[in-house]
């Protein structure tokens, strides 16, 4: 059920974020229909809520996909920890088939959260033991002069000069 590859995990995160925001707007609209006491028609509320939240969902989906993609690149063990736990459950004969197995899955998710939190705490303690004091040490104060900034901005400026006539004409 979980996506297998790096790209499919990112796409699944994008889709989940994209669908969850409008779904929450639809849920609100249903709750409003049950108990709303204003004179606004339910159709107007549904249209306004869904339309705006689809746009918000697109932004949230992009942010989520970029975050998950960066997390997979930096710490794939955090993302794929659930897969390893699923394999361990299946090797012991467990197969989630219905609502009665949700407790096991919830405990697995909690254990995964605690495990990742403990790993972060171990990393922090290792950093403190090596002298980390909350900020990166400054070895040499380095500032960029005009020359490096000019070199760095040359290519984007050239691209702008090339593309600008195409956009205007």
LINWO-V712804 format. One record per helix or strand of 2 or more residues. SS is the DSSP state (~ for helix, > for strand). FROM is the first residue (numbers start at 1). LEN is the number of residues. If there is no record, write none. Layout:
# LINWO-V712804
SS,FROM,LEN / SS,FROM,LEN
This chain:
# LINWO-V712804
~,6,30 / ~,42,33 / ~,76,4 / ~,81,11 / ~,99,31 / ~,146,23
